[in-house]
Amino acid sequence: MKFVLPLGVIFASACCCGGLPDELPSMPDALSAPPGLTMYVVAATALKVRAEPSSGSTELGEYARGTAFVVTGGAGERETVSGIEGGWVPVWVDGTTGYAFDGFLLPHAAPPTTCSSLADWALAIGHAGPEVEVSRVSCAAMGIGDEGTDGACDLTRRTPLHGGGYYEVNEGYEWGSEALYLPDVARDAFWAAARSCLGSKGELSRLGLPRSNGTAKYDGAEGGKATTIADGGTWGWDWSEGCGAYLHVSTAERGFLVSHGGGC
C-alpha cells in the first residue's frame, strides 16, 4: 500500500533539508482587487471588457448583469451606445484588467434578472427601514365618489433603501406609479438600469434616453402617439396604450429619480 505524507509533513521536511530561507516571499494574489470604486453591470444581459478603451478593441470577457467591477480610473472620450451616453473606464474584474463602457455601470446593486418592476429592484438593493406614509388625499377632498367616504383616492408610501435611496409607490383613483431614487448615479446609467429592470415589458428595455422633445416611434403604442420628454430636469417617454403611460428619469436631491406609471 502506498503511504502519502500529510502536506504539512512534506513542507516541514523540505524546510529542514533544503536550505530555504526562514521567510518565503509572498506570491502575488491575482484575485486581490485593486483600490477603486465598486460598480455593478446594469446592461440588459451582459457587458464586455476590452483590451483598450474602444468598442472595436479586443474582447477580454463578457460579464452578466449584476457582476461587480472595480473601476480604477476616470472615463475617457464619451460616446453613445444603445441610446446611453458614457465613456470607457479602466476596470478590474475577477483578476482581469481592461476597459468597460460606464454607461452600463452603477454604484448600486443591479436589477435582478427576474426584475419586472422597480419594487423588484428596490428589494435587490435592500430595504433599510419600514415603509412610511408620505401623503394621503381623501376621495371627498378630490371631489370623487361619496363625499362622506374616509378612503384615500391618492396615497403615497416610501421605503428607505441601503445606500441612501428610497422606493416610492403611489396609488390613485384611476392611476398609479412607482419611483426609485438613488444618489450618486450617472443619469444615463440609471436609465439603462431602469429599462433593463422593465425588460419584461418588451419595448421599454430598448428605449434610449431622449435628448429633445418630440414625437417618436414606440412599437408598443396602440391608438396613440409616443412623445419624448427632455425638458428642464426631466427626461423620458410618454405614450398611449389604451390609457396614458410614462417612463421618466428626473433630477432629485444628489442623484436621480426614475418613475414608471400611468392612468386613465
BADREN-294394 format. One record per residue (C-alpha): residue number from 1; residue in one letter; x, y, z. Coordinates in nm, 2 decimals, padded with zeros to 4 digits. Layout:
BEGIN
{milum: NUM; padren: A; east: X; north: Y; up: Z}
...
//
This chain:
BEGIN
{milum: 1; padren: M; east: 00.00; north: 00.00; up: 00.00}
{milum: 2; padren: K; east: 00.13; north: 00.34; up: -00.09}
{milum: 3; padren: F; east: 00.18; north: 00.58; up: 00.20}
{milum: 4; padren: V; east: 00.12; north: 00.95; up: 00.15}
{milum: 5; padren: L; east: 00.25; north: 01.20; up: 00.40}
{milum: 6; padren: P; east: 00.03; north: 01.49; up: 00.50}
{milum: 7; padren: L; east: 00.11; north: 01.81; up: 00.33}
{milum: 8; padren: G; east: 00.24; north: 01.98; up: 00.64}
{milum: 9; padren: V; east: 00.49; north: 01.70; up: 00.70}
{milum: 10; padren: I; east: 00.62; north: 01.73; up: 00.34}
{milum: 11; padren: F; east: 00.67; north: 02.10; up: 00.38}
{milum: 12; padren: A; east: 00.85; north: 02.07; up: 00.71}
{milum: 13; padren: S; east: 01.09; north: 01.81; up: 00.56}
{milum: 14; padren: A; east: 01.17; north: 02.05; up: 00.27}
{milum: 15; padren: C; east: 01.24; north: 02.33; up: 00.51}
{milum: 16; padren: C; east: 01.48; north: 02.14; up: 00.73}
{milum: 17; padren: C; east: 01.67; north: 01.98; up: 00.45}
{milum: 18; padren: G; east: 01.65; north: 02.21; up: 00.15}
{milum: 19; padren: G; east: 01.82; north: 02.52; up: 00.30}
{milum: 20; padren: L; east: 01.52; north: 02.75; up: 00.23}
{milum: 21; padren: P; east: 01.52; north: 03.10; up: 00.39}
{milum: 22; padren: D; east: 01.32; north: 03.15; up: 00.71}
{milum: 23; padren: E; east: 01.07; north: 03.37; up: 00.54}
{milum: 24; padren: L; east: 00.94; north: 03.28; up: 00.20}
{milum: 25; padren: P; east: 00.84; north: 03.57; up: -00.04}
{milum: 26; padren: S; east: 00.46; north: 03.61; up: -00.07}
{milum: 27; padren: M; east: 00.32; north: 03.53; up: -00.41}
{milum: 28; padren: P; east: 00.10; north: 03.80; up: -00.58}
{milum: 29; padren: D; east: -00.27; north: 03.72; up: -00.55}
{milum: 30; padren: A; east: -00.43; north: 03.76; up: -00.89}
{milum: 31; padren: L; east: -00.77; north: 03.78; up: -00.73}
{milum: 32; padren: S; east: -00.69; north: 04.07; up: -00.50}
{milum: 33; padren: A; east: -00.89; north: 04.37; up: -00.61}
{milum: 34; padren: P; east: -00.70; north: 04.70; up: -00.65}
{milum: 35; padren: P; east: -00.82; north: 05.03; up: -00.50}
{milum: 36; padren: G; east: -01.12; north: 05.17; up: -00.67}
{milum: 37; padren: L; east: -01.50; north: 05.22; up: -00.68}
{milum: 38; padren: T; east: -01.71; north: 04.90; up: -00.69}
{milum: 39; padren: M; east: -01.98; north: 04.93; up: -00.96}
{milum: 40; padren: Y; east: -02.23; north: 04.68; up: -01.09}
{milum: 41; padren: V; east: -02.32; north: 04.58; up: -01.45}
{milum: 42; padren: V; east: -02.67; north: 04.70; up: -01.53}
{milum: 43; padren: A; east: -02.68; north: 04.61; up: -01.90}
{milum: 44; padren: A; east: -02.99; north: 04.42; up: -02.01}
{milum: 45; padren: T; east: -02.79; north: 04.10; up: -02.04}
{milum: 46; padren: A; east: -02.41; north: 04.14; up: -02.02}
{milum: 47; padren: L; east: -02.12; north: 04.39; up: -02.06}
{milum: 48; padren: K; east: -01.79; north: 04.33; up: -02.24}
{milum: 49; padren: V; east: -01.45; north: 04.42; up: -02.11}
{milum: 50; padren: R; east: -01.20; north: 04.52; up: -02.38}
{milum: 51; padren: A; east: -00.82; north: 04.55; up: -02.40}
{milum: 52; padren: E; east: -00.84; north: 04.92; up: -02.50}
{milum: 53; padren: P; east: -01.09; north: 05.20; up: -02.44}
{milum: 54; padren: S; east: -01.28; north: 05.13; up: -02.77}
{milum: 55; padren: S; east: -01.57; north: 04.93; up: -02.89}
{milum: 56; padren: G; east: -01.35; north: 04.79; up: -03.17}
{milum: 57; padren: S; east: -01.08; north: 04.67; up: -02.93}
{milum: 58; padren: T; east: -01.01; north: 04.30; up: -02.85}
{milum: 59; padren: E; east: -01.28; north: 04.15; up: -02.62}
{milum: 60; padren: L; east: -01.13; north: 04.01; up: -02.29}
{milum: 61; padren: G; east: -01.46; north: 03.88; up: -02.15}
{milum: 62; padren: E; east: -01.83; north: 03.92; up: -02.12}
{milum: 63; padren: Y; east: -01.99; north: 03.97; up: -01.77}
{milum: 64; padren: A; east: -02.35; north: 03.92; up: -01.68}
{milum: 65; padren: R; east: -02.58; north: 04.18; up: -01.53}
{milum: 66; padren: G; east: -02.50; north: 04.22; up: -01.16}
{milum: 67; padren: T; east: -02.13; north: 04.14; up: -01.18}
{milum: 68; padren: A; east: -01.92; north: 04.36; up: -00.96}
{milum: 69; padren: F; east: -01.64; north: 04.56; up: -01.13}
{milum: 70; padren: V; east: -01.38; north: 04.77; up: -00.96}
{milum: 71; padren: V; east: -01.34; north: 05.10; up: -01.15}
{milum: 72; padren: T; east: -00.98; north: 05.22; up: -01.11}
{milum: 73; padren: G; east: -00.98; north: 05.54; up: -01.30}
{milum: 74; padren: G; east: -01.18; north: 05.81; up: -01.48}
{milum: 75; padren: A; east: -01.36; north: 05.79; up: -01.82}
{milum: 76; padren: G; east: -01.21; north: 05.88; up: -02.14}
{milum: 77; padren: E; east: -01.38; north: 06.02; up: -02.46}
{milum: 78; padren: R; east: -01.76; north: 05.99; up: -02.44}
{milum: 79; padren: E; east: -01.99; north: 05.82; up: -02.69}
{milum: 80; padren: T; east: -02.34; north: 05.69; up: -02.71}
{milum: 81; padren: V; east: -02.43; north: 05.32; up: -02.72}
{milum: 82; padren: S; east: -02.79; north: 05.20; up: -02.75}
{milum: 83; padren: G; east: -02.92; north: 05.55; up: -02.66}
{milum: 84; padren: I; east: -02.69; north: 05.56; up: -02.35}
{milum: 85; padren: E; east: -02.41; north: 05.81; up: -02.31}
{milum: 86; padren: G; east: -02.09; north: 05.71; up: -02.13}
{milum: 87; padren: G; east: -01.72; north: 05.67; up: -02.15}
{milum: 88; padren: W; east: -01.46; north: 05.39; up: -02.13}
{milum: 89; padren: V; east: -01.32; north: 05.34; up: -01.78}
{milum: 90; padren: P; east: -01.03; north: 05.11; up: -01.66}
{milum: 91; padren: V; east: -01.17; north: 04.82; up: -01.46}
{milum: 92; padren: W; east: -01.07; north: 04.51; up: -01.27}
{milum: 93; padren: V; east: -01.29; north: 04.20; up: -01.25}
{milum: 94; padren: D; east: -01.20; north: 03.85; up: -01.13}
{milum: 95; padren: G; east: -00.83; north: 03.91; up: -01.20}
{milum: 96; padren: T; east: -00.89; north: 04.06; up: -01.54}
{milum: 97; padren: T; east: -00.80; north: 04.42; up: -01.62}
{milum: 98; padren: G; east: -00.93; north: 04.61; up: -01.92}
{milum: 99; padren: Y; east: -01.18; north: 04.88; up: -02.01}
{milum: 100; padren: A; east: -01.56; north: 04.88; up: -01.99}
{milum: 101; padren: F; east: -01.83; north: 05.13; up: -02.10}
{milum: 102; padren: D; east: -01.95; north: 05.30; up: -01.79}
{milum: 103; padren: G; east: -02.30; north: 05.38; up: -01.94}
{milum: 104; padren: F; east: -02.39; north: 05.04; up: -01.81}
{milum: 105; padren: L; east: -02.23; north: 05.06; up: -01.47}
{milum: 106; padren: L; east: -02.39; north: 05.18; up: -01.15}
{milum: 107; padren: P; east: -02.26; north: 05.20; up: -00.78}
{milum: 108; padren: H; east: -02.57; north: 05.02; up: -00.65}
{milum: 109; padren: A; east: -02.70; north: 04.67; up: -00.68}
{milum: 110; padren: A; east: -02.82; north: 04.59; up: -01.03}
{milum: 111; padren: P; east: -03.18; north: 04.49; up: -01.11}
{milum: 112; padren: P; east: -03.22; north: 04.11; up: -01.07}
{milum: 113; padren: T; east: -03.26; north: 03.91; up: -01.39}
{milum: 114; padren: T; east: -03.62; north: 03.84; up: -01.29}
{milum: 115; padren: C; east: -03.69; north: 04.21; up: -01.24}
{milum: 116; padren: S; east: -04.03; north: 04.33; up: -01.38}
{milum: 117; padren: S; east: -04.09; north: 04.63; up: -01.15}
{milum: 118; padren: L; east: -03.90; north: 04.90; up: -00.97}
{milum: 119; padren: A; east: -04.02; north: 04.72; up: -00.65}
{milum: 120; padren: D; east: -03.81; north: 04.42; up: -00.75}
{milum: 121; padren: W; east: -03.50; north: 04.63; up: -00.80}
{milum: 122; padren: A; east: -03.56; north: 04.81; up: -00.46}
{milum: 123; padren: L; east: -03.57; north: 04.47; up: -00.29}
{milum: 124; padren: A; east: -03.24; north: 04.37; up: -00.45}
{milum: 125; padren: I; east: -03.08; north: 04.69; up: -00.33}
{milum: 126; padren: G; east: -03.21; north: 04.62; up: 00.02}
{milum: 127; padren: H; east: -03.47; north: 04.79; up: 00.24}
{milum: 128; padren: A; east: -03.31; north: 04.99; up: 00.51}
{milum: 129; padren: G; east: -03.63; north: 05.05; up: 00.72}
{milum: 130; padren: P; east: -04.00; north: 05.01; up: 00.73}
{milum: 131; padren: E; east: -04.24; north: 05.17; up: 00.47}
{milum: 132; padren: V; east: -04.39; north: 05.50; up: 00.58}
{milum: 133; padren: E; east: -04.69; north: 05.70; up: 00.45}
{milum: 134; padren: V; east: -04.58; north: 06.02; up: 00.27}
{milum: 135; padren: S; east: -04.92; north: 06.16; up: 00.17}
{milum: 136; padren: R; east: -05.29; north: 06.08; up: 00.17}
{milum: 137; padren: V; east: -05.57; north: 06.26; up: 00.00}
{milum: 138; padren: S; east: -05.93; north: 06.15; up: 00.06}
{milum: 139; padren: C; east: -06.18; north: 06.09; up: -00.22}
{milum: 140; padren: A; east: -06.40; north: 06.36; up: -00.07}
{milum: 141; padren: A; east: -06.12; north: 06.62; up: -00.09}
{milum: 142; padren: M; east: -06.07; north: 06.54; up: -00.45}
{milum: 143; padren: G; east: -06.45; north: 06.55; up: -00.53}
{milum: 144; padren: I; east: -06.46; north: 06.19; up: -00.63}
{milum: 145; padren: G; east: -06.73; north: 05.94; up: -00.53}
{milum: 146; padren: D; east: -06.91; north: 05.96; up: -00.20}
{milum: 147; padren: E; east: -06.84; north: 06.29; up: -00.02}
{milum: 148; padren: G; east: -06.87; north: 06.11; up: 00.31}
{milum: 149; padren: T; east: -06.60; north: 05.84; up: 00.24}
{milum: 150; padren: D; east: -06.29; north: 05.83; up: 00.45}
{milum: 151; padren: G; east: -06.09; north: 05.63; up: 00.20}
{milum: 152; padren: A; east: -05.78; north: 05.76; up: 00.02}
{milum: 153; padren: C; east: -05.81; north: 05.84; up: -00.35}
{milum: 154; padren: D; east: -05.44; north: 05.92; up: -00.36}
{milum: 155; padren: L; east: -05.19; north: 05.75; up: -00.14}
{milum: 156; padren: T; east: -04.81; north: 05.76; up: -00.15}
{milum: 157; padren: R; east: -04.58; north: 05.54; up: 00.06}
{milum: 158; padren: R; east: -04.20; north: 05.53; up: 00.08}
{milum: 159; padren: T; east: -03.94; north: 05.27; up: 00.18}
{milum: 160; padren: P; east: -03.58; north: 05.37; up: 00.26}
{milum: 161; padren: L; east: -03.31; north: 05.17; up: 00.09}
{milum: 162; padren: H; east: -02.95; north: 05.09; up: 00.16}
{milum: 163; padren: G; east: -02.71; north: 05.34; up: 00.01}
{milum: 164; padren: G; east: -02.93; north: 05.64; up: 00.08}
{milum: 165; padren: G; east: -03.20; north: 05.58; up: -00.18}
{milum: 166; padren: Y; east: -03.57; north: 05.51; up: -00.15}
{milum: 167; padren: Y; east: -03.86; north: 05.33; up: -00.33}
{milum: 168; padren: E; east: -04.19; north: 05.51; up: -00.35}
{milum: 169; padren: V; east: -04.53; north: 05.38; up: -00.47}
{milum: 170; padren: N; east: -04.84; north: 05.59; up: -00.54}
{milum: 171; padren: E; east: -05.19; north: 05.45; up: -00.57}
{milum: 172; padren: G; east: -05.47; north: 05.67; up: -00.71}
{milum: 173; padren: Y; east: -05.83; north: 05.66; up: -00.81}
{milum: 174; padren: E; east: -05.75; north: 05.57; up: -01.18}
{milum: 175; padren: W; east: -05.38; north: 05.60; up: -01.18}
{milum: 176; padren: G; east: -05.07; north: 05.46; up: -01.02}
{milum: 177; padren: S; east: -04.69; north: 05.48; up: -01.03}
{milum: 178; padren: E; east: -04.37; north: 05.36; up: -00.87}
{milum: 179; padren: A; east: -04.05; north: 05.55; up: -00.84}
{milum: 180; padren: L; east: -03.69; north: 05.48; up: -00.73}
{milum: 181; padren: Y; east: -03.44; north: 05.74; up: -00.61}
{milum: 182; padren: L; east: -03.07; north: 05.66; up: -00.60}
{milum: 183; padren: P; east: -02.79; north: 05.90; up: -00.50}
{milum: 184; padren: D; east: -02.45; north: 05.95; up: -00.67}
{milum: 185; padren: V; east: -02.55; north: 05.79; up: -01.00}
{milum: 186; padren: A; east: -02.50; north: 05.89; up: -01.36}
{milum: 187; padren: R; east: -02.82; north: 05.98; up: -01.53}
{milum: 188; padren: D; east: -02.78; north: 05.76; up: -01.84}
{milum: 189; padren: A; east: -02.66; north: 05.46; up: -01.65}
{milum: 190; padren: F; east: -02.96; north: 05.49; up: -01.42}
{milum: 191; padren: W; east: -03.19; north: 05.50; up: -01.72}
{milum: 192; padren: A; east: -03.01; north: 05.20; up: -01.87}
{milum: 193; padren: A; east: -03.06; north: 05.01; up: -01.54}
{milum: 194; padren: A; east: -03.43; north: 05.10; up: -01.52}
{milum: 195; padren: R; east: -03.51; north: 04.99; up: -01.87}
{milum: 196; padren: S; east: -03.33; north: 04.66; up: -01.81}
{milum: 197; padren: C; east: -03.54; north: 04.61; up: -01.50}
{milum: 198; padren: L; east: -03.86; north: 04.67; up: -01.70}
{milum: 199; padren: G; east: -03.74; north: 04.44; up: -01.98}
{milum: 200; padren: S; east: -04.03; north: 04.20; up: -01.94}
{milum: 201; padren: K; east: -04.24; north: 04.49; up: -02.07}
{milum: 202; padren: G; east: -04.09; north: 04.45; up: -02.42}
{milum: 203; padren: E; east: -04.01; north: 04.78; up: -02.58}
{milum: 204; padren: L; east: -03.92; north: 04.95; up: -02.25}
{milum: 205; padren: S; east: -03.60; north: 04.76; up: -02.25}
{milum: 206; padren: R; east: -03.49; north: 04.93; up: -02.58}
{milum: 207; padren: L; east: -03.59; north: 05.29; up: -02.52}
{milum: 208; padren: G; east: -03.30; north: 05.53; up: -02.54}
{milum: 209; padren: L; east: -03.28; north: 05.83; up: -02.31}
{milum: 210; padren: P; east: -03.43; north: 06.12; up: -02.51}
{milum: 211; padren: R; east: -03.21; north: 06.43; up: -02.59}
{milum: 212; padren: S; east: -03.50; north: 06.65; up: -02.71}
{milum: 213; padren: N; east: -03.88; north: 06.69; up: -02.70}
{milum: 214; padren: G; east: -04.08; north: 06.55; up: -02.99}
{milum: 215; padren: T; east: -04.28; north: 06.27; up: -03.14}
{milum: 216; padren: A; east: -04.10; north: 05.93; up: -03.16}
{milum: 217; padren: K; east: -04.15; north: 05.58; up: -03.27}
{milum: 218; padren: Y; east: -04.27; north: 05.34; up: -03.00}
{milum: 219; padren: D; east: -04.37; north: 04.99; up: -03.11}
{milum: 220; padren: G; east: -04.60; north: 04.93; up: -02.82}
{milum: 221; padren: A; east: -04.82; north: 05.23; up: -02.87}
{milum: 222; padren: E; east: -05.18; north: 05.15; up: -02.95}
{milum: 223; padren: G; east: -05.41; north: 05.41; up: -03.10}
{milum: 224; padren: G; east: -05.19; north: 05.70; up: -02.99}
{milum: 225; padren: K; east: -04.86; north: 05.86; up: -03.03}
{milum: 226; padren: A; east: -04.54; north: 05.84; up: -02.83}
{milum: 227; padren: T; east: -04.36; north: 06.16; up: -02.73}
{milum: 228; padren: T; east: -04.01; north: 06.21; up: -02.59}
{milum: 229; padren: I; east: -03.96; north: 06.45; up: -02.29}
{milum: 230; padren: A; east: -03.63; north: 06.64; up: -02.24}
{milum: 231; padren: D; east: -03.74; north: 06.95; up: -02.05}
{milum: 232; padren: G; east: -03.56; north: 07.10; up: -01.75}
{milum: 233; padren: G; east: -03.47; north: 06.83; up: -01.51}
{milum: 234; padren: T; east: -03.68; north: 06.55; up: -01.66}
{milum: 235; padren: W; east: -03.61; north: 06.31; up: -01.95}
{milum: 236; padren: G; east: -03.82; north: 06.02; up: -02.07}
{milum: 237; padren: W; east: -04.11; north: 05.89; up: -02.27}
{milum: 238; padren: D; east: -04.49; north: 05.94; up: -02.26}
{milum: 239; padren: W; east: -04.71; north: 05.71; up: -02.47}
{milum: 240; padren: S; east: -05.06; north: 05.57; up: -02.51}
{milum: 241; padren: E; east: -05.16; north: 05.20; up: -02.47}
{milum: 242; padren: G; east: -05.53; north: 05.25; up: -02.42}
{milum: 243; padren: C; east: -05.45; north: 05.48; up: -02.13}
{milum: 244; padren: G; east: -05.15; north: 05.71; up: -02.09}
{milum: 245; padren: A; east: -04.83; north: 05.57; up: -01.95}
{milum: 246; padren: Y; east: -04.47; north: 05.70; up: -01.90}
{milum: 247; padren: L; east: -04.12; north: 05.63; up: -01.80}
{milum: 248; padren: H; east: -03.92; north: 05.93; up: -01.68}
{milum: 249; padren: V; east: -03.59; north: 06.00; up: -01.50}
{milum: 250; padren: S; east: -03.56; north: 06.33; up: -01.32}
{milum: 251; padren: T; east: -03.30; north: 06.53; up: -01.12}
{milum: 252; padren: A; east: -03.36; north: 06.48; up: -00.75}
{milum: 253; padren: E; east: -03.15; north: 06.58; up: -00.45}
{milum: 254; padren: R; east: -02.80; north: 06.45; up: -00.51}
{milum: 255; padren: G; east: -02.89; north: 06.19; up: -00.77}
{milum: 256; padren: F; east: -03.19; north: 06.10; up: -00.99}
{milum: 257; padren: L; east: -03.54; north: 05.96; up: -00.96}
{milum: 258; padren: V; east: -03.68; north: 05.72; up: -01.21}
{milum: 259; padren: S; east: -04.06; north: 05.68; up: -01.23}
{milum: 260; padren: H; east: -04.29; north: 05.45; up: -01.42}
{milum: 261; padren: G; east: -04.67; north: 05.46; up: -01.42}
{milum: 262; padren: G; east: -04.98; north: 05.59; up: -01.59}
{milum: 263; padren: G; east: -05.36; north: 05.61; up: -01.57}
{milum: 264; padren: C; east: -05.69; north: 05.68; up: -01.75}
//
